[in-house]
Every structure is written in C-alpha cells, then in structure tokens.
Amino acid sequence: MNRHHNAPAPAGHRTMRGGAGVRDWCARGYALLLLLACAAGPAAAHKPSDSYLALRVDGMRIEGQWDIALRDLDDAIGLDANGDGQLTWAELQASHHAIAAYALSRLQLADGGGGACAITPRSQQVEHHTDGAYTVLPFTADCPGTTKSTPRALHIRYRAFADIDPQHKGLLRVEHGGTVHTALFGAGQPEHTITLATPKPWRALRAYLAHGAWHIWTGYDHILFLLSLLLPAVLARGAHGWQAMPALRPALADVVKTVTAFTAAHSVTLSAAALGLVAPPARWVESAIAASVIAAALNNIVPLVHGRRWVLACAFGLLHGLGFAGVLADLGLPAGARAMALAGFNLGVELGQLAIVVLFVPLAYHARTRRWYPRLVLRGGSLAIALLATVWLAERALDIQLPYPTL
C-alpha cells in the first residue's frame, strides 16, 4: 500500500528506526508473555496454593481448624503411595499421622507473654473447596496464659510449604468475644501477633484491603475475564475487521466505561452476599464464572457484543462479585467493623484490578498497530483463555478435581 515502505531511511532517521525496532521486539515479547500467561496457569487450579487457619479463643480454651489442600500435602510429603495419580481413602487415612506431624511442626502458637502453646491434633476430615480437596485438621491448644484467663494476645508463626512454594499463602481467622481478626501469612510475613481486643476500624480496613488485593491477583479466572475485556479496547471493529484505534482517548474511554461497569456490578453482589442477602451455591457460582470467561474470550473471536462490551462486563460482573464473596465467607467480617472491613476488601479488589489495567493498557496501545496484534494477541490470546476456562467449567460443573478425583 505504501510505495516508500521499503525505501532506505535518511541518515537522520536511523536512531528512530532502531528505537522502533527495539519497541517492536518489546511488544512482540509482551505478546508472547501474554499467551504464555494464558496457557501456563494450572488447569486444575482457580488460584495458587492457599490454606485456611481458623482459631477460636473461648475463655481458657483455644480451638483450631486448618484446611490444607491435598495437592500441596502430596507435594510436601507424598500422599499418593502407589504413584498412580489417584488419591484413595485408604492412602489418605494412612497418611493422617504424617499430615498432622508435618502441619503442626510448621505452626507455633504462643501467648502474649511468649509462653509456647501445646497443640493436640484431633481426627481429620476431608472437605472440598472450589479449587480442590482439602484435609481438615482440627486441634486444640493449651497455652500458659489460658490457665486462668484469656491471653491478651496470640503470637502465631506459620511456615507451611515455605521450603517448596514461596508463593504459598495462609489465611488466618481468629475469633474471640464476638470479634474476628484476620491476617495473611506468606514468605515475607511468616509471623503475626493478634491482640485479642475489639479491632480498630482502620485496622480492619487495612487488613481487608490487603485480602482484596491479594485475591484479585491470585484469582486467575477474574484476571482472564478482565483481560478478555481489555484486549479489544485498543481496536475498533470495522467493515474489514479489527483496526487500530486512531488515538488514545477513545481507547481510554472504552476502558473506563468497561472497567467501571464491571466494578459497579461486582461491588453490588459482593456486598449483598457478604451481608447475607443472597447465598447461591458456590459450585453454581464458580461454574458460571468460568462460563463468563469463555463468553468474554469468544466474543473477541466472533464479536457479538463489540460496541457495548460494558454491558457484558456489567452482566458478568454480578457473577464475579459472588465469587469474591466466597473469600469473605472464609475470612468473616469483624463484628465491630463490618462496614470498614467490607469497604476495605472492595477497595483492595479495585486497586488490584486497577494495577492490571495500568500495566496492560499502555502496552496494548503501543502494540495495536502491529499486524500480529489482532491475530496473535487478540484472537490467539482469547482462544487460549477460552480453552483454559473450558477446563475450569468442566471441573466445576461436573465436580471433577484434577489430579485428585472426588473422595
């Protein structure tokens, strides 16, 4: 089309051509990274390695429950004795002592004065979370400070899976006197001291803000749904297919409209579910979220809703809000600061979402004029997202857990 496309550039333009070449390679590398990110997520997992530690302090007694993913325990201590990839009841029951020994050797509790608490495990059970089967390890703890009265503080040291998975997170929930305290354990924060008093509202806001941001960054289905909406934002649908947006302003307007619709919708259902106004089955919600990812991705390949993607974002955002509420159900809302905790979680989700937008949109805008963007990034990336979400949908709708079947 351009007769001068292959003509040598003037000497004064060599630096610009070199810079453009570097930018083009960066953009191609970005596209490759996007496709790898879409395809590399574990098909059987909605999120990375997490566990749930709940403690209830009631006078002189501390009761605990620790939900730990069987897939993580298999990596750490080898539950699948015959190595056939199928975890049976017999194998799990034979591993109960090993599970308790491994877990409790990586959990230390102490009262406010530093006195170590003696932890006694009880009979284990199995429970299914949305991302697979978990062992439920109940236990009791006797601390020096609980012999006469409730301790003023609890110090918890958590080192589960620290040697094999630096990305592992432990979600802590402590109940005492009608109040709920939460914290997040990780490689950079293996210890927490919980003051057993009514939490200050601003502390609840800060803690739940961190939980919300963490969840959006580890919720692969939420991220891929958002990316599916953002991929075509820098393009315009014309008579000859997708064309590059002529300027940044209309692209940003589309992004703002779409992200705002998604935010408003999931904030409504998140709040409603967290306050107990709606309570749909978790399996139905997670299956519907996977289906929403498929629909958003396929819409980029066969556009049915291209001029008003904000409508798609709003409709499916209602489902994603119910998914966010599932995390809040595990954490609970502190009795003295429910509004602040809910606001903090919502704000954390929005900040995590905003970070994704800020990282993605400038790169996509720069790459939009490349011939490979519509073909490789938009269509190829959307196809990879749709295929991965299809696996999630099959697992969730049919209650199939890989590599562990239903026990």
N, C-alpha and C positions, 0 to 999 in steps of 0.2 A: 504493500500500500504506500509506503514512504520510499520514494526513489533514492533518498540520501541515507537510508538506514545503514548501509554497509560502507559508506564513504569514510575515508580516514578523517579523524577529528583534527582540528587545528592544534598546534603545539600548546597553545594556552589552555586547551581543554583536557589535556592528558590527566592532570590531577583529578579533575572532576570525574572522568571516566573510571579512573582507578578507584575513587571513593564509591562510585556507583557499583563497581564490581564487588567491592567489599560488602556493601549494603545488601547486594543481591545474594551473595553467599550466606550472609547472616540470615536473610529472610528465608532462603531455602533450608538452612539449618533449623530455623524456627519451625518451618512446616514439617520437617522430618520429626522433630521433637514432639510436635503436636500429635502426629499419627502414632508415634511410639507410646505416648502417654495414653492415648485412647485404647491401644491394643495391649499394653503391658499390665494393666490392672488385673489382679487375680479375679478370674471369672466367678469364683465361688464366694467372694467376699464383697460385702457392701462397704466395708470400711476396714482399716488396718487393725492390728492387734490391740484389743482393749480388754480390761477386766473390770468387774464391779465389786467394790468392797463396801459393805454396809455394816455399821456399828451402832448398837443401841445401848445407851447408858441409862440404867434404871436403878437408882439408889446405889446399892453395893454390888450390883451385877452388871457385867458388860457382855452382851451377846453379839456375835458377829456372823455374817454370811458373806462368802466370797464366791462370786460366779466367775469361772475361768474357762476360756474356750478350750475345747478338747484338741483342736488343731494345734494350739500353742503348746499344750502339755505334751502332745505327741512329738513335737519338735524338740522339746526340752528333755524328756525322759523316756520317750518311746513307748506309747501305749499299745501300738499295733504289734503284738508279739510275733505273729507269723509273717508279717510284712506283706500281706495280701491287699492292703489298701482298704480293708473293711474292718471297722471297729465294732466288735460284738460286746454284748452284755458281759459275757464271761471274761473277756480281756479287760473291760473297764473295771469290773468288780475285783479282779486280781491285782489291779493297779491302785486301788483305793489307798493303801498304806503308803505307796510310793508318791502318790499325788499329795497326800497330807504332809508327808515329810518334806517334799520339795517346796510346797507352797509356804508352809509355816516356818521353814528355815529362812525364808526371804521376807518375812513380815515380823517386825518387832513393835510391841506396844509398851509404853511406859507412862506412868502418871506424871503429874506436873512437877513432882519432886525428883524425877529421874529414876524412880523405882521400876524395875522391869516387871511386866505382867506375864504370868504363866498362862499360855494358851493351850486349851484342850480341844482337840477336834471331835466332831460327832459324825454320825452316819451321813454319807454323801448321797446326793440325788442327781438327776440329770434334768436340765431344762433347755428349751430351745429359744434362742433369741433370733432376731431377724437375719443374722449373719452366720448361724450355725448352732451346733450343740455345745452346751456348756456344762461342766460339772458344778454342782452347788455344794460348797464346803461350809457347813455350819460349824461354829465353835463358840466356846465360852472363854472369857479371860478374867483372871483374878489378879488384881493389881494391889500393891501395898496400900495405896491411898483409898481403896474402896472397902477396907475392912471396917471402917467406922462411918464414913460418909462418902458422898460422891466426890471424885477428884475434881479439882478446879480446872485441870487441863489434861489433855491426852497428847502424847508425842508418838507419832507413827512413822516408822521407817519402812519403806517399800522398795524391794529390789527384784521383784519378779521379772524374769526374762531379760534382765539388764545385760547379761553376757551374750545373748543370742539375737536380740532385736532391740536396737537403740530407739526405734520408733514406738515401742510399746507404751501404752498409757494406762494408768489405773485411775478409775473414777471413784472417789471416796464420798461416802454419805454417812454423817454422824447425826443420830437423833438423840436429843436429851431435853426432857422437860417441855415437850411440845415444839421445840425449835429444831431446825435442820441446818447443819453445817456441811458445806461441800468443799472439795479440793481436788486437784488433778496432779497425779504423780507421773513423772517421766524421767528420762535420763538426766535432765538438767535440774530436776526438783524431786529427789528421792525421799525427802522428809518434810513433814508438816507438823506443826503444833496447833491443836484445836483448843481454843478456850471455851469451856463449857458454860457459856453465858449467852443471853439473847444477842444474836449478831446485830451489829450496827447496819442500818440500811445501806450506807455507802459501801460497806464491805461486801454485802450481798450483791450489790450492783457490780462491783469489780470482779468477784468470783464468777458470777454467771455470765458476765461479758466474755471472760476467757473461755468458758464452756461453749458458748455460742460460736465464737470464732473458730475454736478447735473443731467443732462438729462440722461446720461448712467446709473446712479444709480437708476433713477426712471422710466426708460423705461423697463418695465418688459419683453416685447417681445424681446428686444435686449439682455437682460441678459440671458433669457432662450435659445435663439438661441446660444449664446456663450457657455453656459453650455452644451448644446447638443453636441457641437463640442468637448468640453473638456472631457466629461465623458469617452469616449473610448480611450483617449490619453495614459492612463497608461496600456492599454491592447493591446494584439496582436491577430489577428484573425488567428486561426489555423484549422487543419482538425477536431479537436474535439471542436470547438467553441472558445470562448474568453479565452485567457490565460494571466496571469500576465506578464508584461514587465520584462525581467530579470535584467535590470539596469535602472538607472535614465536618463542616457544620451540619449538613443533613445526616451524615453518619452518626454524629453525636446525638442529634435529636432523636434518631431511631433507637439508639442505645438507651438514652434516658427514659424514653417512653416505655420500652420493653422492660427494663430493669425495675422501673417504678411500679409497673403493673404486677410484676412477679413479687416484689417486696410487699406491696399492699395486700395482695391476696394471701400470701403465706403468713403474714402477720395476723390476719383475721382468724384463720383456722388454728394457728399456733396458740393464740390467746384463748380461743374458745375451748380447745382441748385441754389446755393447761388448767383452766378454771373448772373443768368437769362438765361443761355444757354439751360436749359431744365426745363420744368414745367409740369410734368404729374399730373393728377387729384389726390388729396390727398386720396380720397376713394379707388382708384385703388392701390395706393402705400401701404396704410395701410393693405388692404386685402392681397396683395402679400407678405407683411412682415409676416403676420400671417401664410400664407401658407408655407413660408420658414421655420418657426419654426416647423411646422408639419413635413415637409420633413426631416429636420435635426434630429428630435427626432425619427421618424420612421426608419431612416437609421441605428440607433443603435439597433433596434429590428430585422429588416430584412435588413442586410447590403447589399446595392447595390454599394455604393461608400465607401469602407473602407480603401483601400490603399492610396487613394488620396483625403482625406477629405478637403485638402486645395483648391481643385477645387470647391467643394461645398461651402466653405467659401468665395471664390472669387466671384463666380456667384451670390450668395445671398447677399454678402456684397454690391454689386451695389444697390440692393433694399434698404438696411438699410441706406445707405448714403442719399437716397432721403427722408427717414423718418427723419433723423437728420436735413435735410434742412428745414423741416416744422417748427421746433423750431426756426431756424434762421429767417424764414419768419416772425414769430411773433415778434422777437426781432428787426429785421432790422440790417443793418450794418452801422456804423457811416461813414459819407461821407469823413471825414478827416483821417480815419484809417481803411478802409475796409480790407486791406490785413492783418493788425495786428489782427483785430477782428476775421477774418476767421481763421487765424493761431491759435489764442488763443482758439477758440471753438474746432477746430480739436484736438489740444493738450489736452484740457480738456477731450474730449471723450476718447482719447488714455490713459490718466492717470487713468481715472475711469475704463476703460477696464483692464488695467494692474493690478490695485488693485484687481479685481475679479480673475484674473489668479493667482496672488501671494497668495491669500487666499485659492483658491480651489485646485491647483495642488499638493502642499505638502500633504494635507490631502488625496486626491485621491490616490497618490502614496503609502502612508502608508497603505491604506485600500485595495489596489489592490489584495493582496494575500489572502484576506479573501474569503471564498466560497460564502458569501452573496453579495459581491460587484457586480459581473456580473448580478446576478439575481435580487437583491433588488434595488441597486443603478442605475446600467446601464439600465436594462430593465424596472424596476418599475418606476424609475425617468423619463425615456424617455416617458413611457406611460402616466404618469401624465402630463408631458409637452405637449404632443401631444393632449390630451383631452382638456386642457385649451386653447391651441391655436386654436383648432377647434371651440370652443365657440367664440373666438375673430373673427375668419374668418367668421362665420355665421353672427355675429353682423355687421361687417364692409361691407361685400359683399351685405347683404340684407338690410342694413341701419336700423338695429334693435338696439334700445338703451334700456338697462335694468337698473333700473326698469321703466324708462320713455320712452314710445313709441314716435315716431316722432310726433311732434306737428303740 
